[in-house]
């Protein structure tokens, strides 16, 4: 089973929408992704405001920064 992930982004972020589209086929195959709006937490905003979108594994804390492809995500999850 694939690890759970968080996608850090915010509303109105075009790149975040593109990242969600990249992840959608993987979600349809069982990847669990929590969308985290960095505007809801000052710590997240400070950590990610200049880097979104960022995909983070919840099991290891490893992060994959944008830009990424579906192939990049599959390799990241191995």
Secondary structure as UniProt FT lines:
FT   STRAND          5..9
FT   TURN            11..12
FT   HELIX           14..28
FT   TURN            29..30
FT   STRAND          33..37
FT   HELIX           38..40
FT   HELIX           42..48
FT   TURN            49..51
FT   STRAND          54..57
FT   TURN            58..60
FT   STRAND          63..65
FT   HELIX           70..77
//
